[in-house]
Amino acid sequence: MDAFSPDRWKRIDRLFEAALDQPPDRRDAFLRQACGEDLELFDAVCALLADAEVAGRLLGESVTDFAAALLPGLAAELARPPDEGPAQIGPYRILDELGRGGMGVVYLAERADVPYRQPVALKLVRRGMDSEEILRRFRYERLLLARLQHPNIARLLDGGQAEDGRPYLVMEYVEGEPIDVYCDRRRLSVEERLRLFMQVGMAVQAAHRNLVVHRDLKPSNILVTEDPGSGPAQATVKLLDFGIARLLTDEATPEEPVTVPHTRTGMRVLTPAYASPEQLRGEAVTTAADVYALGVVLYELLTGHRPYTSGDGLTLEQAILTQMPARPSTRVEEGPADGGSPEASRTREAICAARRTTPERLRRRLQGDLDTMLLMALRKEPERRYASAEAFVDDIRRHLAGLPVRAQRDTWRYRARKFARRHTAGLAVAGLALLLLAGLTAFYTARLTQERDRARLEAQKARAALAFMEDLFDGADPDATAGDTLDAFDLLARGARRLEQPGALPPAEAAQTAHTLGALYLKLGDYDAAERWLTAALDG
């Protein structure tokens, strides 16, 4: 088995640890399901389990008890109550214990050798954990923090060694609360949560510009502070805990060369629920891992759930590695989460109330852009996520402004819909103007059509009347009347008789011709005939 690569060993070690957590009678079935068709992996883990069983019989006690017997100093430190900490470390007076983790303890402190009192956070390596590996990691953290100067990153103020030689760091004290707790306590809306999260993204981007990858982004490492009397709009985000961060290069300062610490096989220096697939696989970590973690944090801030349901360690890891997360808009429709996760005791209504909305409104709010943006940040392939934390933040900014986001497929329908939402009032005015213009155009077109038709009708009637009169005068030709001479009255009488014949002319032309006869009789003084034909013209 010595021929395995480091990544292969990490996979074997994780399965070995998970198998140890299973009852002995279920380990074989568990491994066959976890390894699938990878028989080499299955055999390697089975061999380790067999060796562990032999070691257990030889020792006759649990690994925990065996280690506790060998490391009494560490056991005592782990059991020590918080109030038994040192009274002073270097020039700093210890005021209280803020918390403790795997490598160190964080105290609230203040300088004892200056007249003014400024609270600071002092991080001290825990007694019993001051191995060369831990000390190297601690010095490495100090190097990284010294590179970072950003208003949303807690500042490194000082550093030194305690009397017993253990190193410590002095950080800016951030009196705030985790971002998820803050958002829920203040009942921030989706829009307010997005604006607050943008500060987180820009802090991460600042670290990336300095070639630092955080590798452990989660709500407890993102605190929010408020000045007295201010509101969420003036809240400030502070990014903490670069204890497992890493430089993207092996460079160090000439004054303080530091060897990059290497993680031992099986030593977990990540939070699985927020770790990217490549972190869980033990692959090289880039800034894409932080982009993934940002996606998990924002998913949780918006939906009240994490992308994957919490379970035992391997189940959660398998889900992250193999399953697609649910769309945020569908996740909010689920009831309380399963397992022991923080969201397990919260109902759907309570989650939505903390966002000043209802389940249906929250679902509609997350549909579309936010669904697409979060799923892009959570893609399993690092190269398919946002290219940077800044690109993620820029898409949030575009979404809040109503602009098309880059995570959305760029179709003309999508861009047109976003443009319409962004310019609703202007488009409404333009629509009314176009409607009015179309109405006026239709009105005047109809009027012109009517005038044209009327003119054509009048011309047609005039031509018919003229043709009728020309026909009358053609009848006055001496050749046609056997040499008799016709006067005007005879011509008009002849026209009148022709006009009285049924169907002599169409109605409109007949009325025009009757009007012409009436006008001629009026000029000749025959008023009775004139009245008759003028009346006929009006009646026609």
C-alpha positions in Angstrom: 0.0 0.0 0.0 3.0 2.3 0.2 2.7 3.0 -3.6 -0.5 5.1 -3.1 -0.4 8.8 -3.9 -1.0 11.4 -1.1 -4.5 12.1 -2.4 -5.2 8.4 -2.5 -4.0 8.0 1.1 -6.3 10.9 2.2 -9.3 9.1 0.7 -8.3 5.8 2.3 -7.9 7.5 5.7 -11.2 9.3 5.5 -13.0 6.0 4.7 -11.1 4.2 7.5 -12.2 6.8 10.1 -15.8 6.6 8.9 -15.8 2.8 8.9 -14.5 2.8 12.5 -17.6 4.8 13.5 -19.8 2.0 12.1 -20.9 -1.0 14.1 -18.5 -3.9 13.3 -21.2 -6.0 11.7 -22.1 -3.2 9.3 -18.6 -2.1 8.2 -18.3 -4.5 5.3 -21.6 -3.4 3.7 -20.8 0.2 4.4 -17.4 0.0 2.7 -18.8 -1.8 -0.3 -21.4 0.9 -0.9 -18.8 3.7 -0.3 -16.1 2.2 -2.5 -18.4 1.0 -5.3 -16.4 -0.7 -8.0 -13.0 0.5 -6.6 -11.8 -2.9 -5.3 -8.3 -1.5 -4.6 -9.8 1.1 -2.3 -12.0 -1.4 -0.6 -9.0 -3.8 0.1 -6.8 -1.0 1.4 -9.4 0.1 4.0 -10.1 -3.5 5.0 -6.4 -4.0 5.6 -6.3 -1.0 7.9 -9.4 -2.2 9.8 -7.8 -5.6 10.3 -4.6 -3.9 11.6 -6.7 -1.7 13.9 -8.5 -4.7 15.3 -5.1 -6.4 16.1 -3.8 -3.2 17.7 -7.0 -2.9 19.8 -6.6 -6.5 21.1 -2.9 -5.8 22.0 -3.7 -2.5 23.8 -6.8 -3.7 25.5 -8.1 -0.1 25.8 -9.6 2.6 23.6 -7.3 4.9 21.6 -8.7 7.9 23.6 -7.8 6.4 27.0 -4.4 5.3 25.6 -3.6 8.8 24.3 -4.9 10.5 27.6 -2.5 8.4 29.6 0.4 9.4 27.4 -0.6 13.1 27.3 -1.6 14.1 30.8 -0.7 17.7 30.1 -3.1 17.9 27.2 -5.9 16.1 29.0 -5.5 18.6 31.9 -5.6 21.5 29.5 -8.8 20.2 27.8 -10.5 19.8 31.2 -9.4 23.1 32.6 -12.4 25.5 33.3 -12.3 28.8 31.3 -11.8 30.9 34.4 -8.4 29.3 35.2 -6.6 31.1 32.4 -3.5 33.2 33.0 -3.9 36.7 34.5 -1.5 38.3 32.1 0.3 37.3 28.9 3.2 39.5 27.9 2.1 43.2 28.4 -1.6 42.2 28.1 -3.9 41.8 31.0 -6.5 39.0 30.5 -10.1 40.1 31.1 -12.1 37.1 29.9 -12.0 34.0 27.7 -13.8 34.5 24.4 -13.5 31.0 23.0 -11.2 28.0 22.3 -10.6 25.9 19.3 -8.5 23.0 18.2 -5.1 24.9 18.3 -5.6 27.9 20.6 -7.6 29.9 23.1 -8.8 33.4 22.4 -9.0 35.9 25.3 -10.4 39.4 25.7 -7.4 41.5 26.9 -6.0 45.0 27.2 -2.5 46.4 27.5 -1.5 46.8 31.1 1.5 49.1 30.4 -0.4 52.1 28.8 -2.8 54.6 30.3 -5.5 54.1 27.7 -7.6 50.9 27.6 -8.2 49.3 24.2 -9.8 45.9 24.2 -8.1 43.3 22.0 -8.5 39.7 21.1 -5.4 37.7 22.1 -5.0 34.2 20.6 -2.7 31.9 22.5 -1.5 28.4 21.5 -3.1 25.9 23.8 -0.8 24.0 26.3 -0.1 20.6 25.0 -0.7 21.7 21.4 2.6 23.5 21.0 4.1 20.9 18.7 6.4 22.0 15.9 3.6 21.6 13.4 1.2 23.8 15.4 3.8 26.4 16.0 4.7 26.5 12.3 1.0 26.9 11.5 0.7 29.7 14.1 3.6 31.6 12.7 2.2 31.1 9.2 -1.1 32.7 10.3 0.8 35.7 11.7 2.5 36.1 8.3 -0.8 36.0 6.4 -2.5 38.4 8.7 0.3 40.9 8.4 -0.4 41.0 4.6 -4.0 41.9 5.0 -5.2 45.4 5.5 -8.9 45.9 4.7 -11.7 47.5 6.7 -13.7 44.2 6.6 -10.8 42.0 7.9 -9.9 42.0 11.6 -6.4 43.6 11.9 -3.3 42.0 13.4 -2.0 44.4 16.1 0.8 42.7 17.8 2.4 39.3 18.6 4.9 37.7 20.9 5.6 34.8 23.3 4.1 34.1 26.7 6.4 33.3 29.7 6.2 29.6 28.9 7.3 30.2 25.3 4.0 29.7 23.7 3.3 32.2 20.9 0.4 34.5 20.8 -1.3 36.9 18.3 -3.1 40.1 19.2 -6.0 41.0 17.0 -8.5 43.8 16.7 -11.4 42.9 19.0 -14.6 42.7 17.1 -17.6 43.0 19.4 -20.2 41.5 17.0 -22.2 38.5 16.3 -22.1 35.9 13.5 -23.7 37.1 10.3 -26.5 34.5 10.3 -27.5 35.3 13.9 -27.3 39.1 13.2 -29.5 38.8 10.1 -32.1 36.8 11.8 -32.2 38.9 15.0 -32.6 42.1 13.0 -35.1 40.4 10.6 -33.2 41.6 7.5 -34.9 41.2 4.2 -33.4 39.4 1.2 -32.2 42.7 -0.2 -30.6 43.8 3.1 -28.9 40.4 3.5 -27.5 40.7 -0.1 -26.1 44.1 0.6 -24.4 43.0 3.8 -23.0 39.9 2.1 -21.4 42.1 -0.5 -19.0 43.3 2.2 -18.0 39.7 2.9 -17.3 39.1 -0.7 -15.1 42.2 -1.0 -13.2 41.2 2.1 -12.5 37.8 0.6 -11.5 39.4 -2.7 -9.0 41.6 -0.8 -7.4 38.5 0.7 -7.3 36.9 -2.7 -5.5 39.9 -4.1 -2.9 39.3 -1.5 -2.7 35.7 -2.6 -4.4 34.4 0.6 -7.1 31.8 0.5 -9.1 31.6 3.7 -10.3 28.0 3.3 -12.7 28.1 6.3 -15.4 30.7 5.5 -18.5 30.1 7.6 -20.9 32.4 9.6 -19.0 32.0 12.9 -16.0 33.5 11.2 -17.9 36.4 9.8 -19.0 38.9 12.5 -21.2 41.9 12.1 -20.9 45.1 14.2 -23.1 48.1 14.6 -22.3 51.5 16.1 -24.8 52.5 18.8 -27.9 54.1 17.3 -27.1 52.9 13.8 -29.0 50.4 11.7 -28.3 47.5 9.3 -27.5 49.9 6.5 -24.4 51.1 8.6 -23.4 47.6 9.9 -19.8 46.5 9.2 -18.7 43.0 8.5 -15.4 41.7 9.9 -13.8 38.5 8.6 -11.9 36.5 11.2 -9.8 33.4 11.7 -7.2 32.8 9.1 -5.8 29.9 11.1 -6.0 27.4 8.2 -5.6 30.0 5.4 -3.0 29.5 2.8 -0.8 31.5 0.5 -1.1 30.8 -3.2 2.7 31.1 -3.4 5.5 30.0 -1.2 6.9 33.5 -0.7 7.6 34.9 2.7 9.1 38.1 4.0 12.9 38.3 4.1 12.7 39.3 7.8 10.5 36.3 8.7 10.9 33.3 6.5 8.1 30.8 7.2 7.8 27.3 5.9 4.3 26.5 4.6 2.8 24.0 7.0 1.6 20.7 5.6 -1.5 19.0 6.9 -1.0 15.5 8.2 -3.1 12.8 6.8 -6.3 12.5 8.7 -5.9 15.9 10.4 -9.2 17.7 9.6 -8.6 21.5 9.2 -11.9 22.4 7.5 -15.6 22.6 8.2 -17.2 19.9 6.0 -20.6 21.7 5.6 -18.8 24.7 4.0 -15.9 22.9 2.4 -15.7 22.7 -1.4 -15.6 19.3 -3.2 -11.9 19.7 -4.0 -11.1 20.3 -0.3 -13.0 17.2 0.7 -11.1 15.2 -2.0 -7.8 16.6 -0.7 -6.9 18.3 -3.9 -5.0 21.6 -4.4 -7.1 24.5 -3.1 -7.5 27.8 -5.0 -9.6 30.9 -4.6 -12.5 28.9 -6.2 -12.8 27.1 -2.8 -13.6 30.4 -1.1 -16.1 31.2 -3.8 -17.8 27.9 -3.1 -17.9 28.6 0.7 -19.3 32.1 -0.1 -22.1 30.4 -2.0 -22.9 28.1 1.0 -23.0 31.1 3.4 -25.3 33.1 1.1 -27.5 30.1 0.5 -27.9 29.8 4.2 -28.5 33.5 4.8 -31.3 33.6 2.1 -33.0 30.2 2.7 -32.3 29.4 6.4 -30.9 26.0 5.2 -27.6 24.8 4.0 -27.4 23.3 0.5 -27.0 19.8 1.8 -28.9 18.2 4.8 -26.5 17.5 7.6 -25.9 13.9 8.6 -23.0 11.8 9.7 -19.7 13.0 8.3 -19.4 10.6 5.3 -23.0 11.1 4.3 -22.6 14.9 4.1 -19.3 14.5 2.3 -20.8 12.1 -0.2 -23.7 14.5 -0.8 -21.3 17.4 -1.5 -19.2 15.3 -3.8 -22.0 13.6 -5.8 -25.3 15.4 -5.5 -26.6 18.6 -6.9 -27.9 21.1 -4.3 -31.6 21.9 -4.4 -32.6 25.3 -5.9 -32.9 27.8 -3.1 -36.4 28.7 -4.2 -37.5 25.1 -3.7 -35.4 24.6 -0.5 -37.5 27.3 1.3 -40.6 25.2 0.8 -39.3 22.3 2.9 -40.2 21.8 6.5 -37.7 21.6 9.4 -34.4 20.1 8.5 -33.4 16.6 9.4 -30.6 15.8 11.8 -28.9 17.9 14.4 -28.2 21.0 12.3 -29.1 24.4 13.7 -32.0 24.8 11.3 -33.5 21.5 12.4 -35.7 23.1 15.0 -36.9 26.0 12.9 -40.1 25.9 11.0 -40.6 27.2 7.5 -42.7 30.0 8.8 -40.1 31.0 11.4 -37.4 31.2 8.8 -39.5 33.4 6.5 -40.6 35.6 9.4 -36.9 36.3 10.1 -36.8 37.7 6.5 -40.0 39.7 6.9 -41.8 37.7 4.3 -43.9 34.6 3.7 -42.9 31.2 2.3 -44.6 31.9 -1.1 -43.1 35.4 -1.4 -39.7 34.2 -0.5 -39.9 31.4 -3.0 -40.9 33.9 -5.8 -38.1 36.3 -4.7 -35.4 33.6 -5.0 -36.6 32.2 -8.3 -34.6 33.2 -11.3 -31.4 35.2 -10.8 -30.7 34.2 -7.2 -31.3 30.5 -7.9 -28.9 30.7 -10.9 -26.3 32.7 -9.1 -26.1 30.5 -6.0 -26.0 27.3 -8.1 -23.2 28.7 -10.2 -21.2 29.5 -7.0 -21.8 25.9 -5.8 -20.8 24.1 -8.9 -18.6 21.1 -8.2 -16.1 22.0 -10.9 -14.0 24.9 -9.7 -13.5 26.3 -13.2 -17.3 26.6 -13.7 -17.9 28.7 -10.6 -17.5 32.5 -10.6 -14.0 33.4 -11.6 -13.5 35.4 -8.4 -15.3 36.6 -5.3 -15.5 40.0 -6.9 -17.4 38.6 -9.9 -19.8 37.0 -7.5 -20.3 40.4 -5.7 -20.7 42.1 -9.0 -23.5 39.8 -10.0 -25.3 40.6 -6.7 -24.8 44.3 -7.4 -26.3 43.9 -10.9 -29.2 41.8 -9.6 -30.1 44.5 -7.0 -29.9 47.2 -9.7 -32.2 45.1 -12.0 -29.5 44.5 -14.6 -28.9 41.1 -16.3 -26.6 38.9 -14.2 -23.8 37.1 -15.8 -24.7 33.8 -14.3 -27.9 33.8 -16.4 -27.8 32.5 -19.9 -27.7 35.7 -22.0 -30.8 35.4 -24.2 -32.6 38.4 -25.8 -35.8 37.5 -24.0 -34.0 37.5 -20.6 -32.3 40.9 -21.4 -35.6 42.4 -22.6 -37.4 41.2 -19.4 -34.7 42.7 -17.2 -34.8 46.0 -19.2 -38.5 46.1 -18.8 -38.3 45.6 -15.0 -35.6 48.2 -14.7 -37.5 50.9 -16.8 -41.1 50.1 -15.9 -42.2 53.8 -15.6 -40.4 54.9 -18.7 -41.7 52.0 -20.8 -45.3 52.7 -19.5 -45.0 56.4 -20.7 -43.5 55.3 -24.0 -46.2 52.7 -24.4 -48.9 55.3 -23.8 -47.2 57.7 -26.3 -47.0 54.9 -28.9 -50.7 54.1 -28.3 -51.7 57.7 -28.7 -49.6 58.0 -31.8 -51.1 54.9 -33.2 -54.6 56.2 -32.4 -54.0 59.5 -34.1 -52.5 57.8 -37.1 -55.5 55.5 -37.4 -57.9 58.5 -37.0 -56.3 60.7 -39.6 -55.8 57.7 -42.0 -59.5 57.1 -41.7 -60.3 60.7 -42.3 -58.1 60.9 -45.4 -59.6 57.7 -46.7 -63.1 59.2 -46.3 -62.1 62.4 -48.0 -60.5 60.5 -50.8 -63.6 58.3 -51.3 -65.8 61.4 -51.1 -63.7 63.2 -53.7 -63.8 60.2 -56.0 -67.5 60.0 -55.6 -67.9 63.6 -56.4 -65.7 63.3 -59.4 -67.6 60.3 -60.6 -70.9 62.2 -60.2 -69.5 65.2 -62.0 -68.3 63.0 -64.9 -71.7 61.3 -65.1 -73.6 64.6 -65.1 -71.2 66.0 -67.8 -71.6 62.9 -69.9 -75.4 63.2 -69.6 -75.4 66.9 -70.7 -73.0 66.1 -73.5 -75.4 63.4 -74.7 -78.3 66.0 -74.6 -76.4 68.4 -76.8 -75.4 65.6 -79.1 -79.2 65.2 -79.6 -79.4 68.8 -80.7 -77.5 68.0 -83.9 -79.7 69.1 -87.0 -78.8 65.8 -88.6 -80.3 64.0 -85.7 -83.5 66.2 -85.6 -84.3 66.3 -89.3 -83.4 69.9 -89.6 -85.5 71.1 -86.7 -83.9 73.6 -84.3 -84.1 72.9 -80.5 -84.0 75.6 -78.0 -82.8 75.4 -74.4 -86.1 74.5 -73.0 -86.5 71.6 -75.5 -83.0 70.3 -74.5 -83.8 70.4 -70.8 -87.2 68.8 -71.3 -85.6 66.1 -73.3 -83.0 65.5 -70.5 -85.7 65.5 -67.9 -87.6 62.8 -69.8 -84.5 60.7 -70.1 -83.7 61.2 -66.4 -87.2 60.1 -65.4 -86.7 56.7 -67.0 -86.0 54.0 -64.4 -82.3 53.1 -64.2 -81.1 55.9 -66.5 -78.3 56.6 -64.0 -77.1 55.3 -60.7 -78.7 57.1 -57.7 -75.7 59.3 -56.8 -75.2 60.4 -60.5 -79.0 60.8 -61.0 -79.1 63.2 -58.0 -76.2 65.2 -59.3 -77.8 65.4 -62.8 -81.1 66.4 -61.2 -79.3 69.2 -59.4 -77.8 70.4 -62.6 -81.2 70.4 -64.4 -82.7 72.3 -61.5 -79.9 74.9 -61.6 -80.4 75.4 -65.4 -84.2 75.8 -65.1 -83.6 78.3 -62.4 -81.3 80.4 -64.7 -83.9 80.2 -67.4 -86.6 81.4 -65.1 -88.7 78.3 -65.0 -89.0 78.2 -61.2 -91.6 75.4 -61.1 -89.3 73.0 -63.0 -86.3 74.2 -61.1 -88.0 73.5 -57.7 -89.1 70.1 -58.9 -85.6 69.0 -59.9 -83.8 70.6 -57.0 -86.1 68.8 -54.7 -85.5 65.5 -56.5 -81.8 66.1 -56.1 -82.2 66.5 -52.4 -84.4 63.5 -52.1 -82.0 61.4 -54.1 
